[in-house]
Amino acid sequence: MKAFRRSRHQFVAVFDPDEAGTLSILASQVIALLDDRGSHDSDPALLRLLPDAYPDDAEASAEFRRFTADDLASRKASNARRIVADLATAAGASSATTVKVDAQAAEAWLRSLTDIRLTIAARLGIETDDDLGSGDSALVDLYDWLGFVQGSLVDCLDR
């Protein structure tokens, strides 16, 4: 992938089909996790995506979650769907494809990339910036690559 760059009011990156397909699959997995969260309520990744508001007060946390979890999960899934939609052509292409997103889509991408990285971090046992994670080195590489994608988009937004 070539880093995102600004082109007028859009943010442009070039993804090869494997990169676009991988990112699309990861976003789809986050959607599935959020949509089916009732059967995954003890999944560490889901707990990272929908953390307890009051970790020291289970009752207050449950009450807060009752009023906010559905809306938060819906917004997170919507952001991930945006990535899937924006990458659809690139994921099915036979060669590298330019992907363009506007400012609103870029914000959705950033939020969803954060969610995807949080999910992977939970799988790797990454809790802080100093953690290297343990387990599958390919998953660590994917986590780092997603950081690059996210960082390049942040750099464009900051300009």
MIMI-852933 format. One record per residue: x, y, z of N, C-alpha, C in turn; residue in one letter. Coordinates in steps of 0.05 Angstrom, whole numbers, plus 32768, in hexadecimal, padded with zeros to 4 digits. Example, Ala and Ser with C-alpha at 12.3 -4.5 7.8 and 13.67 -1.06 7.14 Angstrom:
nx:8108 ny:7F8E nz:809C cax:80F6 cay:7FA6 caz:809C cx:8108 cy:7FBE cz:809C residuo:A
nx:8101 ny:7FD3 nz:808E cax:8111 cay:7FEB caz:808F cx:8102 cy:8001 cz:809D residuo:S
***
This chain:
nx:8011 ny:7FE8 nz:8000 cax:8000 cay:8000 caz:8000 cx:8012 cy:8019 cz:8000 residuo:M
nx:800A ny:802B nz:7FF0 cax:8017 cay:8045 caz:7FF0 cx:8007 cy:8056 cz:8004 residuo:K
nx:8015 ny:8065 nz:8015 cax:8009 cay:8075 caz:802A cx:7FF4 cy:8087 cz:801F residuo:A
nx:7FE0 ny:808D nz:8030 cax:7FCC cay:80A1 caz:8028 cx:7FD9 cy:80BC cz:8023 residuo:F
nx:7FCE ny:80CA nz:8010 cax:7FD6 cay:80E5 caz:800A cx:7FBD cy:80F5 cz:8005 residuo:R
nx:7FBF ny:810F nz:8009 cax:7FA8 cay:8121 caz:8005 cx:7FA7 cy:812A cz:7FE8 residuo:R
nx:7F90 ny:8129 nz:7FDD cax:7F8B cay:8133 caz:7FC2 cx:7F71 cy:8144 cz:7FC3 residuo:S
nx:7F76 ny:815D nz:7FC5 cax:7F5F cay:8170 caz:7FC9 cx:7F50 cy:8169 cz:7FE2 residuo:R
nx:7F37 ny:8161 nz:7FDF cax:7F26 cay:815B caz:7FF6 cx:7F23 cy:813D cz:7FFB residuo:H
nx:7F36 ny:812E nz:7FEF cax:7F35 cay:8111 caz:7FF3 cx:7F50 cy:8107 cz:7FFD residuo:Q
nx:7F4F ny:80EE nz:8006 cax:7F67 cay:80E1 caz:8010 cx:7F6A cy:80C8 cz:7FFE residuo:F
nx:7F81 ny:80C5 nz:7FF2 cax:7F85 cay:80B0 caz:7FDE cx:7F9C cy:809E cz:7FE6 residuo:V
nx:7F97 ny:8084 nz:7FE2 cax:7FAC cay:8070 caz:7FE7 cx:7FA9 cy:805A cz:7FD1 residuo:A
nx:7FBF ny:804C nz:7FCD cax:7FBF cay:8036 caz:7FB9 cx:7FC2 cy:801C cz:7FC9 residuo:V
nx:7FAF ny:800A nz:7FC5 cax:7FAF cay:7FF0 caz:7FD2 cx:7FB2 cy:7FDA cz:7FBD residuo:F
nx:7FC3 ny:7FC6 nz:7FC3 cax:7FC2 cay:7FAF caz:7FB1 cx:7FAB cy:7F9E cz:7FBA residuo:D
nx:7FA2 ny:7F8C nz:7FA9 cax:7F8A cay:7F7C caz:7FB0 cx:7F8C cy:7F6C cz:7FCA residuo:P
nx:7FA4 ny:7F61 nz:7FD0 cax:7FA7 cay:7F52 caz:7FE9 cx:7FA4 cy:7F64 cz:8001 residuo:D
nx:7FAF ny:7F7C nz:8000 cax:7FAD cay:7F8F caz:8016 cx:7F90 cy:7F98 cz:801A residuo:E
nx:7F83 ny:7F9F nz:8004 cax:7F67 cay:7FA7 caz:8005 cx:7F56 cy:7F90 cz:800F residuo:A
nx:7F5B ny:7F79 nz:8006 cax:7F4B cay:7F61 caz:800E cx:7F4F cy:7F5B cz:802C residuo:G
nx:7F68 ny:7F5D nz:8035 cax:7F6E cay:7F57 caz:8051 cx:7F60 cy:7F6C cz:8063 residuo:T
nx:7F63 ny:7F85 nz:805C cax:7F57 cay:7F9A caz:806D cx:7F38 cy:7F98 cz:806C residuo:L
nx:7F2D ny:7F91 nz:8056 cax:7F10 cay:7F8D caz:8054 cx:7F07 cy:7F76 cz:8065 residuo:S
nx:7F16 ny:7F60 nz:8065 cax:7F10 cay:7F49 caz:8076 cx:7F11 cy:7F50 cz:8093 residuo:I
nx:7F26 ny:7F5E nz:809B cax:7F29 cay:7F67 caz:80B7 cx:7F11 cy:7F78 cz:80C0 residuo:L
nx:7F0A ny:7F8B nz:80AF cax:7EF3 cay:7F9C caz:80B5 cx:7ED9 cy:7F8C cz:80B7 residuo:A
nx:7ED6 ny:7F78 nz:80A6 cax:7EBF cay:7F67 caz:80A6 cx:7EBE cy:7F56 cz:80C0 residuo:S
nx:7ED5 ny:7F4E nz:80C9 cax:7ED7 cay:7F3E caz:80E2 cx:7ECF cy:7F4F cz:80FA residuo:Q
nx:7ED6 ny:7F69 nz:80FA cax:7ECE cay:7F7B caz:810F cx:7EB0 cy:7F7E cz:810F residuo:V
nx:7EA5 ny:7F81 nz:80F7 cax:7E88 cay:7F84 caz:80F4 cx:7E7A cy:7F6B cz:8100 residuo:I
nx:7E84 ny:7F54 nz:80F8 cax:7E78 cay:7F3B caz:8102 cx:7E7A cy:7F39 cz:8121 residuo:A
nx:7E90 ny:7F40 nz:812C cax:7E94 cay:7F40 caz:8149 cx:7E80 cy:7F53 cz:8157 residuo:L
nx:7E7D ny:7F6A nz:814C cax:7E6B cay:7F7E caz:8158 cx:7E4D cy:7F76 cz:8154 residuo:L
nx:7E47 ny:7F6C nz:813C cax:7E2B cay:7F64 caz:8137 cx:7E22 cy:7F4C cz:8147 residuo:D
nx:7E35 ny:7F3B nz:814E cax:7E2E cay:7F22 caz:815C cx:7E3B cy:7F22 cz:8178 residuo:D
nx:7E3B ny:7F3A nz:8184 cax:7E4A cay:7F3D caz:819E cx:7E3D cy:7F2E cz:81B5 residuo:R
nx:7E24 ny:7F27 nz:81B3 cax:7E17 cay:7F18 caz:81C9 cx:7E24 cy:7EFD cz:81CD residuo:G
nx:7E2E ny:7EF0 nz:81B8 cax:7E3B cay:7ED6 caz:81BB cx:7E59 cy:7ED9 cz:81BF residuo:S
nx:7E63 ny:7EF1 nz:81C0 cax:7E80 cay:7EF6 caz:81C4 cx:7E84 cy:7F09 cz:81DC residuo:H
nx:7E72 ny:7F0A nz:81EE cax:7E73 cay:7F1F caz:8203 cx:7E8C cy:7F1D cz:8215 residuo:D
nx:7E9A ny:7F06 nz:8215 cax:7EB2 cay:7F05 caz:8225 cx:7ECB cy:7F05 cz:8214 residuo:S
nx:7EC8 ny:7F0A nz:81FB cax:7EDF cay:7F0C caz:81E8 cx:7EF0 cy:7F24 cz:81EF residuo:D
nx:7F0A ny:7F21 nz:81F4 cax:7F1B cay:7F38 caz:81FB cx:7F1A cy:7F4E cz:81E5 residuo:P
nx:7F18 ny:7F46 nz:81CC cax:7F17 cay:7F5A caz:81B7 cx:7EFE cy:7F6B cz:81B9 residuo:A
nx:7EE7 ny:7F5E nz:81BF cax:7ECE cay:7F6D caz:81C2 cx:7ECF cy:7F7F cz:81DA residuo:L
nx:7EDC ny:7F76 nz:81EF cax:7EDF cay:7F86 caz:8207 cx:7EF1 cy:7F9E cz:8202 residuo:L
nx:7F04 ny:7F9C nz:81EF cax:7F14 cay:7FB3 caz:81E7 cx:7F04 cy:7FC7 cz:81D7 residuo:R
nx:7EF2 ny:7FBC nz:81C6 cax:7EE2 cay:7FCE caz:81B5 cx:7ECB cy:7FDC cz:81C5 residuo:L
nx:7EC1 ny:7FCE nz:81D8 cax:7EAB cay:7FD8 caz:81E9 cx:7EB2 cy:7FD6 cz:8206 residuo:L
nx:7EC5 ny:7FE6 nz:820F cax:7ED0 cay:7FE3 caz:822A cx:7EBC cy:7FEC cz:8240 residuo:P
nx:7EC1 ny:7FE2 nz:8258 cax:7EB1 cay:7FEA caz:826F cx:7EB6 cy:8007 cz:8275 residuo:D
nx:7EA0 ny:8016 nz:8279 cax:7EA2 cay:8032 caz:8280 cx:7EAB cy:8036 cz:829C residuo:A
nx:7EA3 ny:8023 nz:82AE cax:7EAA cay:8025 caz:82CA cx:7EB6 cy:800A cz:82D2 residuo:Y
nx:7ECF ny:8005 nz:82CD cax:7EDB cay:7FEB caz:82D2 cx:7EDA cy:7FE2 cz:82EF residuo:P
nx:7ED7 ny:7FF5 nz:8302 cax:7ED6 cay:7FEE caz:831E cx:7EBA cy:7FEC cz:8329 residuo:D
nx:7EA6 ny:7FEF nz:8317 cax:7E8A cay:7FEE caz:8320 cx:7E7A cy:7FDF cz:830B residuo:D
nx:7E77 ny:7FC5 nz:830F cax:7E6A cay:7FB4 caz:82FB cx:7E4D cy:7FBC cz:82F6 residuo:A
nx:7E3F ny:7FC5 nz:830B cax:7E23 cay:7FCD caz:8307 cx:7E21 cy:7FE6 cz:82F6 residuo:E
nx:7E31 ny:7FFA nz:82FC cax:7E30 cay:8013 caz:82ED cx:7E39 cy:800E cz:82D0 residuo:A
nx:7E4D ny:7FFC nz:82CD cax:7E57 cay:7FF6 caz:82B3 cx:7E42 cy:7FE8 cz:82A2 residuo:S
nx:7E33 ny:7FD5 nz:82AE cax:7E1E cay:7FC7 caz:82A0 cx:7E08 cy:7FDA cz:8298 residuo:A
nx:7E01 ny:7FED nz:82AA cax:7DEC cay:8000 caz:82A4 cx:7DF5 cy:8012 cz:828D residuo:E
nx:7E0D ny:801C nz:828E cax:7E18 cay:802D caz:8278 cx:7E18 cy:801E cz:825E residuo:F
nx:7E21 ny:8005 nz:825E cax:7E22 cay:7FF4 caz:8246 cx:7E06 cy:7FF0 cz:823A residuo:R
nx:7DF3 ny:7FEC nz:824C cax:7DD7 cay:7FE8 caz:8243 cx:7DCD cy:7FFF cz:8232 residuo:R
nx:7DD5 ny:8017 nz:8239 cax:7DCC cay:802F caz:822A cx:7DDE cy:8037 cz:8213 residuo:F
nx:7DF6 ny:802D nz:8212 cax:7E09 cay:8037 caz:81FD cx:7E14 cy:8022 cz:81EA residuo:T
nx:7E15 ny:8009 nz:81F2 cax:7E23 cay:7FF5 caz:81E2 cx:7E18 cy:7FF1 cz:81C6 residuo:A
nx:7DFD ny:7FF1 nz:81C4 cax:7DF2 cay:7FEC caz:81A9 cx:7DF9 cy:8003 cz:8196 residuo:D
nx:7DF7 ny:801C nz:819F cax:7DFE cay:8032 caz:818E cx:7E1B cy:8033 cz:8187 residuo:D
nx:7E2C ny:802E nz:819A cax:7E49 cay:802E caz:8196 cx:7E51 cy:8017 cz:8182 residuo:L
nx:7E46 ny:8000 nz:8187 cax:7E4C cay:7FE9 caz:8175 cx:7E42 cy:7FEF cz:8158 residuo:A
nx:7E2B ny:7FFB nz:8156 cax:7E20 cay:8002 caz:813C cx:7E32 cy:8016 cz:812D residuo:S
nx:7E3C ny:802A nz:813B cax:7E4D cay:803E caz:812F cx:7E68 cy:8031 cz:8126 residuo:R
nx:7E73 ny:8020 nz:8137 cax:7E8C cay:8013 caz:8131 cx:7E88 cy:8001 cz:8118 residuo:K
nx:7E72 ny:7FF2 nz:8117 cax:7E6D cay:7FE1 caz:8100 cx:7E69 cy:7FF1 cz:80E7 residuo:A
nx:7E5C ny:8008 nz:80E9 cax:7E58 cay:801A caz:80D2 cx:7E72 cy:8024 cz:80C8 residuo:S
nx:7E85 ny:802B nz:80D9 cax:7E9F cay:8034 caz:80D1 cx:7EAE cy:801E cz:80C2 residuo:N
nx:7EAC ny:8006 nz:80CC cax:7EB9 cay:7FEF caz:80BF cx:7EAD cy:7FE9 cz:80A4 residuo:A
nx:7E92 ny:7FEC nz:80A2 cax:7E85 cay:7FE8 caz:8088 cx:7E8E cy:7FFC cz:8073 residuo:R
nx:7E95 ny:8014 nz:807D cax:7E9F cay:8028 caz:806B cx:7EB9 cy:801F cz:805E residuo:R
nx:7ECB ny:8014 nz:806E cax:7EE4 cay:8009 caz:8063 cx:7EDF cy:7FF3 cz:804F residuo:I
nx:7ECD ny:7FE1 nz:8056 cax:7EC7 cay:7FCB caz:8043 cx:7EBC cy:7FD6 cz:8029 residuo:V
nx:7EAA ny:7FE9 nz:802A cax:7E9F cay:7FF5 caz:8012 cx:7EB4 cy:8004 cz:8001 residuo:A
nx:7EC5 ny:8013 nz:800F cax:7ED9 cay:8023 caz:8001 cx:7EEE cy:8011 cz:7FF4 residuo:D
nx:7EF3 ny:7FF9 nz:7FFF cax:7F07 cay:7FE7 caz:7FF4 cx:7EFC cy:7FD2 cz:7FE1 residuo:L
nx:7EE3 ny:7FD2 nz:7FDC cax:7ED6 cay:7FBC caz:7FCD cx:7EE3 cy:7FB9 cz:7FB1 residuo:A
nx:7EE7 ny:7FCF nz:7FA3 cax:7EF3 cay:7FCD caz:7F88 cx:7F10 cy:7FC4 cz:7F8A residuo:T
nx:7F1F ny:7FD0 nz:7F9C cax:7F3B cay:7FC9 caz:7F9F cx:7F3F cy:7FAC cz:7FA7 residuo:A
nx:7F2E ny:7FA2 nz:7FB8 cax:7F30 cay:7F86 caz:7FC2 cx:7F2B cy:7F72 cz:7FAB residuo:A
nx:7F1B ny:7F7A nz:7F98 cax:7F14 cay:7F68 caz:7F82 cx:7F25 cy:7F6D cz:7F69 residuo:G
nx:7F37 ny:7F80 nz:7F6A cax:7F47 cay:7F87 caz:7F53 cx:7F5D cy:7F73 cz:7F4E residuo:A
nx:7F69 ny:7F74 nz:7F36 cax:7F7F cay:7F63 caz:7F30 cx:7F9A cy:7F71 cz:7F33 residuo:S
nx:7F99 ny:7F8B nz:7F39 cax:7FB1 cay:7F9A caz:7F3C cx:7FAC cy:7FB0 cz:7F51 residuo:S
nx:7FC1 ny:7FBF nz:7F58 cax:7FBF cay:7FD4 caz:7F6B cx:7FAA cy:7FE8 cz:7F62 residuo:A
nx:7F9A ny:7FF2 nz:7F76 cax:7F83 cay:8003 caz:7F70 cx:7F84 cy:801B cz:7F82 residuo:T
nx:7F7E ny:8032 nz:7F77 cax:7F7C cay:804B caz:7F86 cx:7F61 cy:804B cz:7F95 residuo:T
nx:7F63 ny:8052 nz:7FAF cax:7F4B cay:8054 caz:7FC0 cx:7F4A cy:8071 cz:7FC9 residuo:V
nx:7F33 ny:807E nz:7FC6 cax:7F2F cay:809A caz:7FCE cx:7F19 cy:809B cz:7FE3 residuo:K
nx:7F1F ny:80AA nz:7FF8 cax:7F0B cay:80AE caz:800D cx:7F09 cy:80CC cz:8013 residuo:V
nx:7EF1 ny:80D5 nz:8019 cax:7EEE cay:80F2 caz:8021 cx:7EF3 cy:80F4 cz:803F residuo:D
nx:7EF1 ny:810C nz:8049 cax:7EF8 cay:8112 caz:8065 cx:7EE6 cy:8102 cz:8078 residuo:A
nx:7ECD ny:8100 nz:8072 cax:7EBA cay:80F1 caz:8084 cx:7EC1 cy:80D4 cz:8084 residuo:Q
nx:7EC7 ny:80C9 nz:806C cax:7ECF cay:80AD caz:806B cx:7EEA cy:80A8 cz:8079 residuo:A
nx:7EFC ny:80BB nz:8076 cax:7F16 cay:80B9 caz:8084 cx:7F13 cy:80B7 cz:80A2 residuo:A
nx:7F01 ny:80C6 nz:80AD cax:7EFB cay:80C4 caz:80CA cx:7EF1 cy:80A8 cz:80D1 residuo:E
nx:7EDF ny:809E nz:80C1 cax:7ED4 cay:8082 caz:80C5 cx:7EEB cy:806E cz:80C3 residuo:A
nx:7EFC ny:8071 nz:80AF cax:7F13 cay:805F caz:80AC cx:7F25 cy:8060 cz:80C5 residuo:W
nx:7F2B ny:8078 nz:80CF cax:7F3C cay:807A caz:80E7 cx:7F30 cy:806C cz:80FF residuo:L
nx:7F17 ny:8070 nz:8103 cax:7F09 cay:8063 caz:811A cx:7F09 cy:8045 cz:8116 residuo:R
nx:7F04 ny:803C nz:80FE cax:7F03 cay:801F caz:80F9 cx:7F1F cy:8012 cz:80FA residuo:S
nx:7F33 ny:8020 nz:80F0 cax:7F4E cay:8015 caz:80F2 cx:7F56 cy:8012 cz:810F residuo:L
nx:7F4E ny:8025 nz:811F cax:7F53 cay:8023 caz:813C cx:7F46 cy:800A cz:8147 residuo:T
nx:7F2D ny:8006 nz:8140 cax:7F1E cay:7FEF caz:814A cx:7F2B cy:7FD4 cz:8140 residuo:D
nx:7F33 ny:7FD4 nz:8128 cax:7F40 cay:7FBC caz:811D cx:7F5A cy:7FB7 cz:812C residuo:I
nx:7F6A ny:7FCC nz:8130 cax:7F83 cay:7FC8 caz:813F cx:7F7E cy:7FC1 cz:815C residuo:R
nx:7F69 ny:7FCB nz:8169 cax:7F63 cay:7FC3 caz:8184 cx:7F5C cy:7FA6 cz:8185 residuo:L
nx:7F4D ny:7F9C nz:8172 cax:7F45 cay:7F80 caz:8170 cx:7F5E cy:7F6F cz:816E residuo:T
nx:7F70 ny:7F76 nz:815C cax:7F89 cay:7F67 caz:8159 cx:7F9A cy:7F69 cz:8172 residuo:I
nx:7F9C ny:7F80 nz:817E cax:7FAB cay:7F84 caz:8196 cx:7FA1 cy:7F71 cz:81AC residuo:A
nx:7F87 ny:7F6E nz:81AE cax:7F7B cay:7F5C caz:81C2 cx:7F84 cy:7F40 cz:81BD residuo:A
nx:7F85 ny:7F38 nz:81A4 cax:7F8D cay:7F1D caz:819D cx:7FAB cy:7F18 cz:81A2 residuo:R
nx:7FBB ny:7F2D nz:81A0 cax:7FD8 cay:7F2B caz:81A4 cx:7FE1 cy:7F30 cz:81C1 residuo:L
nx:7FCE ny:7F3A nz:81D1 cax:7FD5 cay:7F41 caz:81EC cx:7FE3 cy:7F5C cz:81EF residuo:G
nx:7FDF ny:7F6D nz:81DC cax:7FEB cay:7F88 caz:81DD cx:7FD9 cy:7F9A cz:81EE residuo:I
nx:7FE4 ny:7FA4 nz:8203 cax:7FD5 cay:7FB6 caz:8215 cx:7FDF cy:7FD3 cz:8214 residuo:E
nx:7FF9 ny:7FD7 nz:8210 cax:8005 cay:7FF1 caz:820F cx:8016 cy:7FF4 cz:81F6 residuo:T
nx:8020 ny:800C nz:81F1 cax:8031 cay:8010 caz:81DA cx:804C cy:8001 cz:81DC residuo:D
nx:8053 ny:7FFB nz:81F5 cax:806D cay:7FED caz:81F9 cx:806B cy:7FCF cz:81F5 residuo:D
nx:8053 ny:7FC4 nz:81F4 cax:804F cay:7FA7 caz:81F0 cx:8055 cy:7FA0 cz:81D3 residuo:D
nx:8063 ny:7F89 nz:81D0 cax:8069 cay:7F7F caz:81B5 cx:8054 cy:7F6B cz:81AC residuo:L
nx:8044 ny:7F61 nz:81BE cax:8031 cay:7F4D caz:81B7 cx:803E cy:7F32 cz:81B7 residuo:G
nx:802E ny:7F1E nz:81B8 cax:8038 cay:7F03 caz:81B7 cx:8027 cy:7EF3 cz:81A4 residuo:S
nx:8033 ny:7EDF nz:8198 cax:8023 cay:7ECE caz:8186 cx:802C cy:7ED1 cz:8169 residuo:G
nx:801A ny:7ED0 nz:8158 cax:801E cay:7ECF caz:813B cx:802D cy:7EE8 cz:8131 residuo:D
nx:8045 ny:7EE4 nz:8126 cax:8054 cay:7EFB caz:811C cx:8047 cy:7F08 cz:8104 residuo:S
nx:8038 ny:7EF8 nz:80F4 cax:8029 cay:7F04 caz:80DE cx:8013 cy:7F17 cz:80E8 residuo:A
nx:8007 ny:7F10 nz:80FF cax:7FF3 cay:7F22 caz:810A cx:8000 cy:7F3B cz:8115 residuo:L
nx:8018 ny:7F39 nz:8120 cax:8027 cay:7F51 caz:812A cx:802D cy:7F62 cz:8112 residuo:V
nx:8036 ny:7F56 nz:80FC cax:803C cay:7F66 caz:80E3 cx:8023 cy:7F74 cz:80D9 residuo:D
nx:800C ny:7F66 nz:80DA cax:7FF3 cay:7F72 caz:80D1 cx:7FEB cy:7F89 cz:80E3 residuo:L
nx:7FEF ny:7F86 nz:80FD cax:7FE9 cay:7F9B caz:8110 cx:7FFA cy:7FB4 cz:8109 residuo:Y
nx:8014 ny:7FAF nz:8104 cax:8026 cay:7FC5 caz:80FD cx:801E cy:7FD2 cz:80E2 residuo:D
nx:8017 ny:7FC2 nz:80CF cax:800F cay:7FCD caz:80B5 cx:7FF6 cy:7FDE cz:80B7 residuo:W
nx:7FE3 ny:7FD5 nz:80C8 cax:7FCB cay:7FE5 caz:80CC cx:7FD2 cy:8000 cz:80D9 residuo:L
nx:7FE6 ny:8000 nz:80EB cax:7FF0 cay:8019 caz:80F7 cx:7FFB cy:802B cz:80E2 residuo:G
nx:8009 ny:8020 nz:80CE cax:8013 cay:8030 caz:80B8 cx:7FFC cy:803C cz:80A8 residuo:F
nx:7FE8 ny:802C nz:80A1 cax:7FD1 cay:8036 caz:8092 cx:7FC4 cy:804D cz:80A1 residuo:V
nx:7FBF ny:8048 nz:80BB cax:7FB2 cay:805C caz:80CB cx:7FC3 cy:8075 cz:80CE residuo:Q
nx:7FDD ny:8072 nz:80D2 cax:7FEF cay:8088 caz:80D5 cx:7FF0 cy:8099 cz:80BC residuo:G
nx:7FF0 ny:808C nz:80A5 cax:7FF2 cay:809C caz:808C cx:7FD9 cy:80AD cz:8088 residuo:S
nx:7FC2 ny:80A2 nz:8091 cax:7FA9 cay:80B0 caz:808F cx:7FA8 cy:80C7 cz:80A3 residuo:L
nx:7FB2 ny:80C3 nz:80BB cax:7FB3 cay:80D8 caz:80CF cx:7FC5 cy:80EF cz:80C5 residuo:V
nx:7FDC ny:80E8 nz:80B9 cax:7FEE cay:80FC caz:80AE cx:7FE0 cy:810E cz:809A residuo:D
nx:7FD0 ny:8102 nz:8088 cax:7FC1 cay:8111 caz:8074 cx:7FAD cy:8124 cz:8081 residuo:C
nx:7F9F ny:811A nz:8095 cax:7F8B cay:812A caz:80A2 cx:7F97 cy:8142 cz:80B1 residuo:L
nx:7FB0 ny:813E nz:80BB cax:7FBD cay:8153 caz:80CA cx:7FC8 cy:8169 cz:80B8 residuo:D
nx:7FCA ny:8164 nz:809F cax:7FD5 cay:8179 caz:808C cx:7FC0 cy:818D cz:8084 residuo:R
***
